[in-house]
Amino acid sequence: MNHIEHPLRCKCGTVQGFVATSNALSRGVCYCEDCQLYAQFLGNPDDVLDAQGGTDVVPTKPSNVRFTQGIESLAVMRLTDHGLMRWYAKCCNTPIGNTSPNYKQAFVGLVHSCLENSSISLDQSFGPVRMRVNTKHARGDTHIKQQGMFGTIIKLIRMLVRERLTGGYKVTPFFHAESGLPIVVPRVLSTQERQALQTQLR
């Protein structure tokens, strides 16, 4: 990991920025149904999901992310009232990352799609995939095994506690520091909208 910052960019180039690589947690692939529904919602599942329905995610703290242009083009949705905040560039529906609705839980899982428009590979900046989770939802005749979750959870808890104690959670491009409210109002899918997306997974 020789690069201090890795470029972040949506497909059309409206949203751009960087993510610091030094404090990223273990890169992983999530196969959960919610991530698959999110890709369907954006309308570009083949650009987000691998052949087994997995999403390559780089987890890090929000303070590592900075936008240099296009932040006004960020949008956020939630699959349910209690779901993650799923951020994307509304200009071209490129997924950016997932955060907790509580900004004091200083975590963002950056989706690979916004990190690949660069001459620097994800492997160079963040290392290889070391974690695979929710593998029971993987598609096809696959024997993908869950791996790396325990170690990542330990590192995640340490990061969350440190950010909470130091007040580092307030440094985030996704929420207003004083109020803790997201910078844009989330769109929450209705039951009908979610069901419609689920039919596309079958």
N, C-alpha and C positions, 0 to 999 in steps of 0.2 A: 504494500500500500504506500506507494511513493508520492501520491498526489494529495496535497493538503485540501483541495476542493475539487469536487466533481460537478460538471455542468448539469443543470436541470433545464429542460426545455419541452414545451408542448409540441405537438406534431406540426402546427402551422407557424410556430415561432413567436406567437403573441406573448406567451408567458415564458419568461426566462429567469434563470437564477443559478444558484450554486448550493451544494450541500457539502459541509465539512465531513471528511472521511475518518478523522481520528477517533471519534467516539461512537461510531456505528456499532450496533450489536450484530450478532451473527445473521447473515443473510439467509433467507428461508423461502420456501414455497408453500403456499396455503391452498388446499384443495376444497375448502368449505363451500357450501352451497351459496352462502351470502356473497362471497367474492365472485362466484360464477354469475349470480344474479346482477351484481354491480356491472360486470362486463357486458351483460346483455342490455342493461339499462343505457349504457353509453353507446350501444349500437356497433361496437367494434370488438366483439369477443375474440376474434382470431388474432387481434393485435395485442391482447392482454393475457389470454390463457394459453397454456401449452397444450399439447395433444391430449393430456390426461385431465385437463380442466384446472390446472394449477396456476397460481399467480406468483411470480417472482417478486419478493418484497425485501426492501432494505429498511430495517428498523433503526431508528435513531431518535435523538431528542429534537424537538421543534426549534430550539435555539441554534441548531446546526444548519437550518435551512434559511436562506435569504433569497428574496426575489428582487431582481434588478429591473424588471419591467413586466407590465401586464397583470399586476396583482388585482386590478379591477376586473379582470376577466375570470377570476376564481369563482367557482360556485361549489355548493356542498349539498349533498343529499343524504337521507337516512332511509334504510329499507323499512324500518319500523320506528315507533316513538322511542324505543329503548336501544336502537342500533347505533353502530359506530357512525361518526361523521366521515363521510366519504367525499373527499375534495377532488375536483376536476377542473380542467380548463374548458369553460363553456364555449369558447371560440371554435374548438375542434373536438371536444369531448375526449380529450386526453386525460386519463386518470393521473392524479398527482400523489395522493396518499390518504391514509386513514388515521383519524385521531379519536381519542375519547371525547365525549361531549363535555367532560369536566376538564378544563384546561390545566387544573392542578396536577392531573396525571400526565406528565410531560413526556409524551410519546407520539411519534408519527411513523407509520409504516409506509415508506415511499414505494410506489409501484414502478416496476422496471421500465414501463413505457415512457416515462418522462426523463429517464436517465440514459437512454440508449442513443440519443441523437448527438453523439460525441465520438471523437477519435479515441477516447479513453474507454476501455471496456469496463463493465461492472466487476469482472474478476480482478482487474488491475486495482480498482479503487476500493472495493469492498470484500474481496476474496471470493472463494467459491461458495456455492450453496452448502450450508452445514446443517440446515434444519428443514424438516418436512412435517407438516401438521395437517390434521383433519383428512388423513389419507383415505378414510372410509368413503369419502365422497368423490374420490378420483374416478375418472371415467374409463370405460373400456375394461378389457381383460388385463388388469394390471395387478402386480403384487408389490406396489410401492409401500414401504414400511415407514412408520412414524420414526423420526430420529431427531436428536439434538434439542428437544424441547426443554428438558430439565435444566441444562446449563444456561440456555437463553433466558429462562424464567428467573433464574438466580441473578443474572446480570441485569435484567430488566428491573427487578425489584430494587437492586442497589441504585440504579440510575434514577428511578422514580423517587426514592427516599432522599437521595442527594439533592435533586432538583427542588424537592419540596422544602427541605431544610434551609437551602441557600437562597430560595426565592427565584431560582433559575427558571422555573416554570412560567414566569411572567414574560420571559423573552421568547415570543412566538409570533410568527407572521399570520397565524390562523385565528387568533383571538385578540380582543381588546384587553390590554394588560390590567386596566383598572376594574372593569366590569366583569371580565371573564366571559363575555359574550362573543360568539363567532363574528368575524368581520362581515359576513353576509348571512342572511336568514336561510336556514336549511330548508330544503324541500323534503317533506316526509311522504313516502309513497303510500297510497291508499291500499287497502286489502286487495281490491280489484286489480290495481296496477301490479302489485307483487305477484298475484296469481297468474296474470298474463305473462310475466317474465318467467315464472316457473314452468309454464307449458312449453316454453322455448327450450328448456333444458332437457326435455324428454325426447 
